[in-house]
Amino acid sequence: MTKQELTDYLEKNLSNHTVFLSNALDYQQEKNKRRPNKKRWTEEKMERAAYKMWLDFSGNVHEKIKVEIKKDPSVSEWSEFIDKNEMLDSLNDAIVEIEFV
């Protein structure tokens, strides 16, 4: 499974995916308030930065699973691994606990 395939899979199957994006956007907005007026980002740029944070998160998940699987099997094998190890539940819990600093 490629990083993009895993990202798509997580976006479809993680109920807290939207929570992550909302919290990441809140973080970007708070960060933006501390910038000088002339250097503040547009809402669109903050949304892109929040989505990049999501891509980094899903990329880290991909790297951790890839190490466990030890090869590049099919999408179905990745799905089975994720289900067997109850990773969606763990990731949903982890997302709720993430604090952006």
DSSP file (Angstrom, degrees, kcal/mol; ACC not computed):
  #  RESIDUE AA STRUCTURE BP1 BP2  ACC     N-H-->O    O-->H-N    N-H-->O    O-->H-N    TCO  KAPPA ALPHA  PHI   PSI    X-CA   Y-CA   Z-CA
    1    1 A M              0   0    0      0, 0.0     2,-0.1     0, 0.0    73,-0.0   0.000 360.0 360.0 360.0 131.0    0.0    0.0    0.0
    2    2 A T     >  -     0   0    0      1,-0.1     4,-2.4    70,-0.0     5,-0.2  -0.311 360.0-105.2 -78.7 168.3    1.4    3.4   -0.9
    3    3 A K  H  > S+     0   0    0      1,-0.2     4,-2.7     2,-0.2     5,-0.2   0.914 122.9  49.8 -59.7 -42.4    1.3    6.4    1.4
    4    4 A Q  H  > S+     0   0    0      2,-0.2     4,-2.6     1,-0.2    -1,-0.2   0.905 109.3  50.8 -65.6 -40.7   -1.5    7.9   -0.7
    5    5 A E  H  > S+     0   0    0      2,-0.2     4,-2.4     1,-0.2    -1,-0.2   0.909 112.4  47.0 -62.5 -41.1   -3.5    4.7   -0.6
    6    6 A L  H  X S+     0   0    0     -4,-2.4     4,-3.0     2,-0.2     5,-0.2   0.914 110.6  52.2 -66.9 -41.7   -3.1    4.6    3.2
    7    7 A T  H  X S+     0   0    0     -4,-2.7     4,-2.5     2,-0.2    -2,-0.2   0.933 111.6  46.6 -58.4 -46.5   -4.0    8.2    3.5
    8    8 A D  H  X S+     0   0    0     -4,-2.6     4,-1.8     2,-0.2    -1,-0.2   0.912 112.4  50.8 -61.0 -43.4   -7.2    7.6    1.5
    9    9 A Y  H  X S+     0   0    0     -4,-2.4     4,-2.0     1,-0.2    -2,-0.2   0.923 111.8  46.7 -60.7 -46.0   -8.0    4.5    3.6
   10   10 A L  H  X S+     0   0    0     -4,-3.0     4,-2.7     1,-0.2    -1,-0.2   0.891 109.2  54.5 -65.5 -39.1   -7.5    6.4    6.8
   11   11 A E  H  < S+     0   0    0     -4,-2.5    -1,-0.2    -5,-0.2    -2,-0.2   0.856 114.4  41.5 -63.5 -33.4   -9.7    9.3    5.6
   12   12 A K  H  < S+     0   0    0     -4,-1.8    -1,-0.2    -5,-0.2    -2,-0.2   0.819 125.9  32.0 -79.7 -31.8  -12.5    6.9    4.8
   13   13 A N  H  < S+     0   0    0     -4,-2.0     2,-0.7    -5,-0.2    -2,-0.2   0.604  95.3  85.1-110.5 -13.9  -12.2    4.7    7.9
   14   14 A L    ><  -     0   0    0     -4,-2.7     3,-1.2    -5,-0.2     4,-0.3  -0.812  54.7-163.1 -92.6 118.3  -11.0    6.9   10.8
   15   15 A S  T 3  S+     0   0    0     -2,-0.7     3,-0.5     1,-0.2     4,-0.3   0.794  90.6  54.2 -68.7 -25.9  -13.9    8.7   12.4
   16   16 A N  T 3> S+     0   0    0      1,-0.2     4,-2.4     2,-0.1    -1,-0.2   0.299  75.3 101.2 -93.0  10.6  -11.6   11.2   14.1
   17   17 A H  H <> S+     0   0    0     -3,-1.2     4,-2.1     1,-0.2    -1,-0.2   0.916  85.3  47.4 -56.6 -44.0   -9.9   12.2   10.8
   18   18 A T  H  > S+     0   0    0     -3,-0.5     4,-2.4    -4,-0.3    -1,-0.2   0.828 107.9  55.9 -69.6 -31.1  -12.0   15.4   10.8
   19   19 A V  H  > S+     0   0    0     -4,-0.3     4,-2.8     2,-0.2     5,-0.2   0.926 107.1  50.2 -63.8 -44.3  -11.2   16.0   14.4
   20   20 A F  H  X S+     0   0    0     -4,-2.4     4,-2.8     1,-0.2    -2,-0.2   0.949 112.4  46.2 -57.5 -50.2   -7.5   15.9   13.5
   21   21 A L  H  X S+     0   0    0     -4,-2.1     4,-2.3     1,-0.2    -1,-0.2   0.887 112.9  49.9 -63.4 -39.2   -8.0   18.4   10.7
   22   22 A S  H  X S+     0   0    0     -4,-2.4     4,-2.4     2,-0.2    -1,-0.2   0.931 113.6  44.9 -64.2 -46.0  -10.1   20.7   12.8
   23   23 A N  H  X S+     0   0    0     -4,-2.8     4,-2.3     2,-0.2    -2,-0.2   0.885 112.9  51.4 -66.1 -38.3   -7.5   20.7   15.6
   24   24 A A  H  X S+     0   0    0     -4,-2.8     4,-2.3    -5,-0.2    -1,-0.2   0.894 110.6  48.6 -65.6 -39.3   -4.7   21.2   13.1
   25   25 A L  H  X S+     0   0    0     -4,-2.3     4,-2.5     2,-0.2    -2,-0.2   0.909 109.8  51.6 -67.1 -41.7   -6.5   24.2   11.6
   26   26 A D  H  X S+     0   0    0     -4,-2.4     4,-2.3     2,-0.2    -2,-0.2   0.919 110.4  50.0 -58.0 -43.2   -7.1   25.7   15.0
   27   27 A Y  H  X S+     0   0    0     -4,-2.3     4,-2.4     1,-0.2    -2,-0.2   0.923 110.8  48.4 -60.7 -45.8   -3.4   25.3   15.7
   28   28 A Q  H  X S+     0   0    0     -4,-2.3     4,-2.1     1,-0.2    -1,-0.2   0.873 110.8  51.4 -64.3 -36.9   -2.5   27.0   12.4
   29   29 A Q  H  X S+     0   0    0     -4,-2.5     4,-1.7     2,-0.2    -1,-0.2   0.899 110.7  47.6 -67.9 -40.3   -4.9   29.9   13.1
   30   30 A E  H  X S+     0   0    0     -4,-2.3     4,-0.8     1,-0.2    -2,-0.2   0.908 112.6  49.5 -65.0 -41.3   -3.4   30.4   16.6
   31   31 A K  H >< S+     0   0    0     -4,-2.4     3,-0.6     1,-0.2     4,-0.4   0.880 108.5  54.1 -62.8 -38.4    0.0   30.4   15.1
   32   32 A N  H >< S+     0   0    0     -4,-2.1     3,-1.3     1,-0.2    -1,-0.2   0.844  99.0  61.7 -66.9 -34.9   -1.1   32.8   12.5
   33   33 A K  H 3< S+     0   0    0     -4,-1.7    -1,-0.2     1,-0.3    -2,-0.2   0.794 100.7  54.9 -62.3 -27.7   -2.4   35.3   15.1
   34   34 A R  T << S+     0   0    0     -4,-0.8    -1,-0.3    -3,-0.6    -2,-0.2   0.570  90.0  95.3 -83.7  -9.3    1.2   35.6   16.4
   35   35 A R  S <  S-     0   0    0     -3,-1.3     5,-0.1    -4,-0.4    -3,-0.0  -0.503  90.5 -96.2 -78.4 150.6    2.6   36.6   13.0
   36   36 A P    >   -     0   0    0      0, 0.0     3,-1.8     0, 0.0     4,-0.5  -0.344  41.2-107.6 -60.0 149.8    3.0   40.2   12.2
   37   37 A N  G >  S+     0   0    0      1,-0.3     3,-1.1     2,-0.2    -2,-0.1   0.854 118.6  51.6 -50.1 -43.2    0.0   41.6   10.2
   38   38 A K  G 3  S+     0   0    0      1,-0.2    -1,-0.3     0, 0.0    -3,-0.0   0.685 112.4  46.7 -71.8 -16.3    2.0   41.7    6.9
   39   39 A K  G <  S+     0   0    0     -3,-1.8    -1,-0.2    -7,-0.1    -2,-0.2   0.301  81.7 126.5-108.0   8.7    3.1   38.1    7.2
   40   40 A R    <   -     0   0    0     -3,-1.1     2,-0.2    -4,-0.5    -7,-0.1  -0.382  57.9-121.9 -69.5 146.2   -0.2   36.5    8.2
   41   41 A W        -     0   0    0      1,-0.1     2,-0.1    -2,-0.1    -1,-0.1  -0.479  21.1-111.8 -85.4 155.6   -1.3   33.6    6.1
   42   42 A T     >  -     0   0    0     -2,-0.2     4,-2.0     1,-0.1     5,-0.2  -0.389  32.7-107.3 -75.8 163.7   -4.6   33.4    4.1
   43   43 A E  H  > S+     0   0    0      1,-0.2     4,-2.3     2,-0.2     5,-0.2   0.889 121.3  55.0 -59.3 -39.3   -7.2   31.0    5.3
   44   44 A E  H  > S+     0   0    0      1,-0.2     4,-2.2     2,-0.2    -1,-0.2   0.904 106.9  49.0 -62.1 -42.2   -6.4   28.8    2.3
   45   45 A K  H  > S+     0   0    0      1,-0.2     4,-2.2     2,-0.2    -1,-0.2   0.876 110.7  50.7 -67.2 -36.8   -2.7   28.6    3.2
   46   46 A M  H  X S+     0   0    0     -4,-2.0     4,-2.4     2,-0.2    -1,-0.2   0.893 109.4  51.2 -67.0 -38.4   -3.6   27.7    6.8
   47   47 A E  H  X S+     0   0    0     -4,-2.3     4,-2.3     2,-0.2    -2,-0.2   0.900 110.1  49.2 -64.3 -40.7   -5.9   24.9    5.5
   48   48 A R  H  X S+     0   0    0     -4,-2.2     4,-2.2     2,-0.2    -2,-0.2   0.907 110.9  50.1 -64.0 -40.8   -3.1   23.6    3.3
   49   49 A A  H  X S+     0   0    0     -4,-2.2     4,-1.8     2,-0.2    -2,-0.2   0.894 110.6  49.7 -64.9 -39.8   -0.7   23.6    6.3
   50   50 A A  H  X S+     0   0    0     -4,-2.4     4,-1.6     2,-0.2    -2,-0.2   0.907 111.2  48.9 -65.0 -41.3   -3.3   21.7    8.4
   51   51 A Y  H  X S+     0   0    0     -4,-2.3     4,-2.5     1,-0.2    -2,-0.2   0.861 107.1  55.7 -67.4 -34.1   -3.7   19.1    5.6
   52   52 A K  H  X S+     0   0    0     -4,-2.2     4,-2.5     2,-0.2    -1,-0.2   0.883 104.0  54.4 -63.5 -36.9    0.0   18.8    5.4
   53   53 A M  H  X S+     0   0    0     -4,-1.8     4,-2.2     2,-0.2    -1,-0.2   0.906 108.1  49.6 -61.3 -40.3    0.1   18.0    9.1
   54   54 A W  H  X S+     0   0    0     -4,-1.6     4,-2.9     2,-0.2     5,-0.2   0.916 109.6  50.9 -63.0 -43.7   -2.5   15.2    8.3
   55   55 A L  H  X S+     0   0    0     -4,-2.5     4,-2.3     1,-0.2    -2,-0.2   0.885 109.6  50.4 -63.0 -37.8   -0.3   13.9    5.5
   56   56 A D  H  X S+     0   0    0     -4,-2.5     4,-2.1     2,-0.2    -1,-0.2   0.917 111.2  49.4 -63.5 -43.1    2.7   13.9    7.9
   57   57 A F  H  X S+     0   0    0     -4,-2.2     4,-2.0     2,-0.2    -2,-0.2   0.950 114.0  43.6 -60.7 -50.8    0.6   12.0   10.4
   58   58 A S  H  X S+     0   0    0     -4,-2.9     4,-2.4     1,-0.2    -1,-0.2   0.845 111.2  55.9 -67.3 -31.9   -0.6    9.4    7.9
   59   59 A G  H  X S+     0   0    0     -4,-2.3     4,-2.3    -5,-0.2    -1,-0.2   0.885 106.7  49.9 -64.8 -38.5    3.0    9.1    6.5
   60   60 A N  H  X S+     0   0    0     -4,-2.1     4,-2.0     2,-0.2    -2,-0.2   0.899 110.2  50.0 -65.4 -40.3    4.3    8.3    9.9
   61   61 A V  H  X S+     0   0    0     -4,-2.0     4,-2.4     1,-0.2     5,-0.2   0.921 109.4  52.7 -62.0 -43.4    1.6    5.6   10.3
   62   62 A H  H  X S+     0   0    0     -4,-2.4     4,-2.8     1,-0.2    -2,-0.2   0.927 108.5  49.4 -58.3 -46.6    2.6    4.2    6.9
   63   63 A E  H  X S+     0   0    0     -4,-2.3     4,-1.6     1,-0.2    -1,-0.2   0.890 111.1  49.6 -63.0 -39.3    6.3    4.0    7.9
   64   64 A K  H  X S+     0   0    0     -4,-2.0     4,-1.3     2,-0.2    -1,-0.2   0.904 114.4  43.8 -67.2 -41.1    5.4    2.1   11.1
   65   65 A I  H  X S+     0   0    0     -4,-2.4     4,-2.4     1,-0.2     5,-0.3   0.909 109.1  57.7 -69.5 -40.9    3.1   -0.4    9.4
   66   66 A K  H  X S+     0   0    0     -4,-2.8     4,-1.9     1,-0.2    -1,-0.2   0.873 105.1  51.2 -57.7 -38.8    5.6   -0.9    6.5
   67   67 A V  H  < S+     0   0    0     -4,-1.6    -1,-0.2     1,-0.2    -2,-0.2   0.884 111.3  48.1 -65.8 -38.3    8.3   -1.9    9.1
   68   68 A E  H  < S+     0   0    0     -4,-1.3    -2,-0.2     1,-0.2    -1,-0.2   0.863 113.4  45.4 -71.0 -36.5    5.9   -4.5   10.6
   69   69 A I  H  < S-     0   0    0     -4,-2.4    -1,-0.2     2,-0.1    -2,-0.2   0.799  89.0-156.4 -80.4 -28.6    4.8   -6.0    7.3
   70   70 A K     <  +     0   0    0     -4,-1.9     2,-0.3    -5,-0.3    -3,-0.1   0.376  66.5  46.2  70.5  -2.7    8.4   -6.2    6.0
   71   71 A K  S    S-     0   0    0     -5,-0.2    -2,-0.1     0, 0.0    -1,-0.1  -0.878  94.0 -96.7-150.0-177.3    7.4   -6.2    2.4
   72   72 A D        +     0   0    0     -2,-0.3     3,-0.1    -3,-0.1   -70,-0.0  -0.621  53.8 172.3-109.3  73.0    5.1   -4.3    0.1
   73   73 A P        -     0   0    0      0, 0.0     5,-0.0     0, 0.0    -4,-0.0  -0.024  38.6 -69.8 -74.5-177.9    2.0   -6.5    0.0
   74   74 A S     >  -     0   0    0      1,-0.1     4,-1.8   -73,-0.0     3,-0.3  -0.134  45.0-104.4 -68.8 165.9   -1.4   -5.8   -1.5
   75   75 A V  H  > S+     0   0    0      1,-0.2     4,-2.6     2,-0.2     5,-0.2   0.878 121.1  56.9 -58.1 -39.8   -3.8   -3.3   -0.2
   76   76 A S  H  > S+     0   0    0      1,-0.2     4,-2.5     2,-0.2    -1,-0.2   0.875 104.3  51.7 -64.1 -36.4   -6.0   -6.1    1.2
   77   77 A E  H  > S+     0   0    0     -3,-0.3     4,-2.3     2,-0.2    -1,-0.2   0.895 110.1  49.0 -67.1 -38.6   -3.1   -7.4    3.3
   78   78 A W  H  X S+     0   0    0     -4,-1.8     4,-2.6     2,-0.2    -2,-0.2   0.931 111.1  50.4 -63.4 -44.7   -2.5   -4.0    4.7
   79   79 A S  H  X S+     0   0    0     -4,-2.6     4,-2.6     1,-0.2    -2,-0.2   0.908 110.5  49.3 -60.0 -43.4   -6.2   -3.7    5.5
   80   80 A E  H  X S+     0   0    0     -4,-2.5     4,-3.1     2,-0.2    -1,-0.2   0.909 110.9  50.0 -62.6 -42.7   -6.1   -7.1    7.3
   81   81 A F  H  X S+     0   0    0     -4,-2.3     4,-2.0     2,-0.2    -2,-0.2   0.921 111.6  48.4 -61.2 -44.8   -3.1   -6.1    9.3
   82   82 A I  H  <>S+     0   0    0     -4,-2.6     5,-2.4     2,-0.2     6,-0.4   0.912 115.9  43.8 -62.6 -43.8   -4.8   -2.8   10.3
   83   83 A D  H ><5S+     0   0    0     -4,-2.6     3,-1.6     3,-0.2    -2,-0.2   0.935 111.8  52.4 -66.5 -47.3   -8.0   -4.7   11.3
   84   84 A K  H 3<5S+     0   0    0     -4,-3.1    -1,-0.2     1,-0.3    -2,-0.2   0.864 115.1  41.5 -58.8 -38.0   -6.1   -7.5   13.1
   85   85 A N  T 3<5S-     0   0    0     -4,-2.0    -1,-0.3    -5,-0.2    -2,-0.2   0.293 106.2-126.4 -94.9   9.2   -4.2   -5.1   15.2
   86   86 A E  T <>5 +     0   0    0     -3,-1.6     4,-1.7     1,-0.1    -3,-0.2   0.860  52.8 156.9  49.1  42.4   -7.2   -2.8   15.8
   87   87 A M  H  >< +     0   0    0     -5,-2.4     4,-3.1     1,-0.2     5,-0.2   0.825  62.0  61.2 -69.6 -32.6   -5.1    0.1   14.6
   88   88 A L  H  > S+     0   0    0     -6,-0.4     4,-2.5     2,-0.2    -1,-0.2   0.922 106.6  46.5 -62.2 -42.2   -8.1    2.3   13.6
   89   89 A D  H  > S+     0   0    0      2,-0.2     4,-2.3     1,-0.2    -1,-0.2   0.929 114.4  47.8 -63.0 -44.6   -9.3    2.3   17.3
   90   90 A S  H  X S+     0   0    0     -4,-1.7     4,-2.5     1,-0.2    -2,-0.2   0.905 113.2  47.5 -63.5 -41.8   -5.8    3.1   18.5
   91   91 A L  H  X S+     0   0    0     -4,-3.1     4,-2.5     2,-0.2    -1,-0.2   0.896 109.8  52.7 -68.4 -39.3   -5.4    5.9   15.9
   92   92 A N  H  X S+     0   0    0     -4,-2.5     4,-1.5    -5,-0.2    -2,-0.2   0.923 112.5  45.9 -60.1 -43.5   -8.8    7.3   16.8
   93   93 A D  H  X S+     0   0    0     -4,-2.3     4,-1.3     1,-0.2    -2,-0.2   0.911 112.1  51.0 -64.4 -42.6   -7.8    7.4   20.4
   94   94 A A  H  X S+     0   0    0     -4,-2.5     4,-1.0     1,-0.2     3,-0.2   0.886 105.6  55.7 -63.5 -39.3   -4.4    8.9   19.6
   95   95 A I  H >< S+     0   0    0     -4,-2.5     3,-0.6     1,-0.2    -1,-0.2   0.899 105.0  52.5 -61.0 -41.0   -5.9   11.7   17.5
   96   96 A V  H 3< S+     0   0    0     -4,-1.5    -1,-0.2     1,-0.2    -2,-0.2   0.847 112.1  46.8 -63.7 -32.4   -8.1   12.8   20.4
   97   97 A E  H 3< S+     0   0    0     -4,-1.3    -1,-0.2    -3,-0.2    -2,-0.2   0.594  84.1 114.2 -87.9 -11.3   -5.1   13.0   22.7
   98   98 A I    <<  -     0   0    0     -4,-1.0     2,-0.5    -3,-0.6    -3,-0.0  -0.398  45.6-167.8 -65.3 130.7   -2.8   14.9   20.2
   99   99 A E        -     0   0    0     -2,-0.1     2,-0.5     0, 0.0    -2,-0.0  -0.981  12.6-144.3-119.5 119.7   -1.9   18.4   21.4
  100  100 A F              0   0    0     -2,-0.5    -2,-0.0     1,-0.1     0, 0.0  -0.692 360.0 360.0 -83.8 129.6   -0.3   20.6   18.9
  101  101 A V              0   0    0     -2,-0.5    -1,-0.1     0, 0.0     0, 0.0   0.375 360.0 360.0-120.5 360.0    2.3   22.9   20.4
